[in-house]
């Protein structure tokens, strides 16, 4: 399925698709897949930023741009996200509280016992 996006609900839709801002917008469009948050809203903008910040700590800066023929990397900022409140994609929402299985312990091992047919 292709990734689709819509910036028409952003506060300033012309700004977020302008030549100077498009690189940030495009990066955040792809970040919706990695964060599991498909729509940036007033209510989830801080959570979206927190998830992006974690990704950047693990993988390095997400925003890569070229200025005057030189590659520029910088972290995304809360302002970058807040300017794009209203950005919508078809990425699925992932609730981080549901990631862990109820049968998993803090060591990551399953507490479930193997069935009688699986025992030697």
C-alpha positions as CSV (number, residue, x, y, z in Angstrom):
1,X,0.0,0.0,0.0
2,X,1.4,3.4,-0.9
3,X,2.0,6.1,1.8
4,X,-0.5,8.9,1.2
5,X,-0.4,12.3,2.9
6,X,-2.4,15.5,3.2
7,X,-1.2,18.9,4.4
8,X,-4.4,20.9,3.7
9,X,-5.4,20.8,7.4
10,X,-2.1,22.3,8.6
11,X,-2.3,25.8,10.1
12,X,-0.2,27.2,7.2
13,X,-0.4,24.6,4.4
14,X,1.5,26.8,2.0
15,X,4.4,27.1,4.4
16,X,4.8,23.4,5.0
17,X,5.1,22.7,1.3
18,X,7.3,25.6,0.5
19,X,10.8,25.0,-0.9
20,X,12.4,25.9,2.4
21,X,10.2,23.7,4.5
22,X,9.4,20.8,2.2
23,X,12.4,18.7,3.4
24,X,11.1,18.9,7.0
25,X,7.6,18.1,5.9
26,X,8.7,15.1,3.8
27,X,10.8,13.8,6.7
28,X,7.8,14.0,9.1
29,X,5.6,12.3,6.5
30,X,8.0,9.3,6.6
31,X,8.3,9.6,10.4
32,X,4.5,8.9,10.7
33,X,5.3,5.3,9.7
34,X,8.2,4.9,12.2
35,X,6.3,6.5,15.1
36,X,3.0,4.8,14.4
37,X,1.1,8.1,14.5
38,X,-0.5,8.8,11.2
39,X,-2.0,12.2,12.0
40,X,-0.3,15.0,14.0
41,X,-2.8,16.7,16.2
42,X,-2.7,19.3,19.0
43,X,-3.4,16.4,21.4
44,X,-0.6,14.1,20.2
45,X,2.1,16.5,18.9
46,X,4.2,16.1,22.1
47,X,4.0,12.3,21.9
48,X,4.9,12.4,18.2
49,X,7.9,14.5,19.0
50,X,8.9,12.2,21.9
51,X,8.8,9.2,19.6
52,X,10.8,11.0,16.9
53,X,13.4,12.1,19.5
54,X,13.8,8.4,20.6
55,X,14.3,7.4,17.0
56,X,16.9,10.1,16.5
57,X,18.8,9.0,19.6
58,X,18.9,5.5,18.3
59,X,19.5,6.1,14.6
60,X,20.9,9.6,14.3
61,X,19.2,12.7,12.9
62,X,16.3,12.1,10.6
63,X,16.4,15.4,8.8
64,X,19.0,15.4,6.1
65,X,19.1,18.4,3.7
66,X,21.5,20.0,1.2
67,X,22.3,23.6,1.4
68,X,24.9,25.2,-0.9
69,X,25.9,21.7,-2.1
70,X,26.7,20.6,1.5
71,X,24.9,17.9,3.4
72,X,23.3,19.2,6.6
73,X,22.0,17.1,9.4
74,X,20.0,18.4,12.3
75,X,17.5,17.0,14.8
76,X,13.8,17.7,14.4
77,X,12.4,20.2,16.9
78,X,9.1,20.6,18.6
79,X,8.5,23.7,16.4
80,X,9.0,21.5,13.3
81,X,6.2,19.2,14.6
82,X,3.9,22.0,15.8
83,X,4.0,23.8,12.4
84,X,2.7,20.6,10.9
85,X,-0.3,20.0,13.2
86,X,-2.9,18.8,10.8
87,X,-0.6,16.7,8.7
88,X,-2.3,13.4,7.9
89,X,-1.1,10.2,6.4
90,X,-2.4,6.7,6.1
91,X,0.1,5.3,8.6
92,X,-1.4,3.1,11.3
93,X,-1.5,4.1,14.9
94,X,0.5,2.0,17.3
95,X,-0.3,2.2,21.0
96,X,2.9,1.8,22.8
97,X,1.1,0.5,25.9
98,X,0.0,-2.6,24.0
99,X,3.4,-3.5,22.6
100,X,4.3,-6.0,25.2
101,X,2.5,-9.3,25.5
102,X,0.7,-9.9,28.7
103,X,2.5,-13.2,29.1
104,X,5.9,-11.6,28.9
105,X,8.0,-10.9,32.0
106,X,10.4,-8.1,32.5
107,X,13.2,-10.4,31.3
108,X,11.4,-10.8,28.0
109,X,10.8,-14.5,28.5
110,X,7.4,-15.9,28.1
111,X,5.7,-17.2,31.3
112,X,3.5,-19.5,29.2
113,X,4.1,-23.2,29.5
114,X,4.5,-25.4,26.4
115,X,1.6,-27.6,25.6
116,X,1.7,-31.3,26.4
117,X,2.1,-32.1,22.7
118,X,5.2,-29.8,22.5
119,X,6.9,-31.6,25.4
120,X,9.5,-34.3,24.6
